[in-house]
Amino acid sequence: MPRPFRYLAAALVLGGALALGGCGVKGPLEPPPNSPMAQPGPDGKVPKDTGPVKPDRPFILDGLL
């Protein structure tokens, strides 16, 4: 395999790994800025999100994060 193709293949693999590693954030979703969940209540506190709790299932690409 000629040398330029090796560099191109290495660059594509590295770029793909970086792109997949930057996808997603572990944790709950953030509410939109103007939603009632983001507005403080009468006591001045922001209400907690009471959405469903999902179990933590690791994924094979989590190590890239």
N, C-alpha and C positions, 0 to 999 in steps of 0.2 A: 504494500500500500504506500503510495507516494506521501512524502512528508506534509504537503499542504492539506491533504485530506485528513491526516491524523490531527492536525491543529484544528481544522474545522469540526471534526467529530468531537474532540475534547471540548471545544468552545460550546457546541450544542448541548453536550451532556451537562457541562457546568451551568450553562444558562437555564436549562430545564430544571436542574436541581435547585437553583436559586429561585426560580419562578414558583416551583411547588412549595419550597420552604417558606415563602412569603405569603402564602394563601392562608386565610383564616386566622382567627384569634380564639384561643380557648377561653371559655367563660360565657356568661349570659349575654344576650343581645342587649344593646343599648336602646332605650326608647327614643323616638324622634324628638327634636327639641321642643316642639309646640304641643306635645301630647300631655294629657292630664297626669300621666305618671312622672313627667319631668318637672311639673309645677309643685312647689311646696304647698303643703296643706295649711289649714288654719293655725296649727301649732308651729309652723315654720320648718317642719321636717318633710323630706321627700318620702312618699310611701314606698314600701318595699315591693319588689316584683314578686307576685305569688304564683307565677307560672309553673307549669309542670317541671318536676326535677327529673332529668335524664341520667341514667347511670353512665359512669365514665368507661367508655369502651375504647381502648387504645387502637390506633391505626398503624399500619406498618410504616407509614411515612412521617409519623410524629417525631421521630428522631431528627428530622431535618429542621423542625421548628425550633 
